[in-house]
């Protein structure tokens, strides 16, 4: 456990949340959720 003095000097950093699909970050069109997949015959 860090002492109070250590935390005052250098506060804890938050963990950076890593995305599951980094490829879709730059493409907002593909962010939707697929609600139905079907074929018409």
JOSUL-V132375 format. One record per residue. N is the residue number from 0. PHI is phi in degrees with one decimal (999 if undefined). BURIAL is 1 if it has 9 or more other C-alpha atoms within 8 Angstrom, else 0. Layout:
n: {N & N}
phi: {PHI & PHI}
burial: {BURIAL & BURIAL}
This chain:
n: {0 & 1 & 2 & 3 & 4 & 5 & 6 & 7 & 8 & 9 & 10 & 11 & 12 & 13 & 14 & 15 & 16 & 17 & 18 & 19 & 20 & 21 & 22 & 23 & 24 & 25 & 26 & 27 & 28 & 29 & 30 & 31 & 32 & 33 & 34 & 35 & 36 & 37 & 38 & 39 & 40}
phi: {999 & -78.1 & -79.4 & -59.6 & -61.9 & -65.1 & -69.7 & -69.2 & -69.7 & -138.7 & -66.5 & -67.4 & -94.2 & -78.9 & -73.6 & -80.9 & -78.0 & -94.9 & -74.7 & -72.1 & -125.7 & -65.0 & -67.2 & -88.5 & -60.8 & -92.2 & -128.2 & -65.0 & -67.7 & -95.0 & -88.3 & -67.2 & -101.6 & -76.3 & -96.6 & -152.4 & -121.3 & -151.5 & -121.8 & -104.2 & -117.4}
burial: {0 & 0 & 0 & 0 & 0 & 1 & 1 & 0 & 0 & 0 & 0 & 0 & 0 & 0 & 0 & 0 & 0 & 0 & 0 & 0 & 0 & 0 & 0 & 1 & 0 & 0 & 0 & 0 & 0 & 0 & 0 & 0 & 0 & 0 & 0 & 0 & 0 & 0 & 0 & 0 & 0}
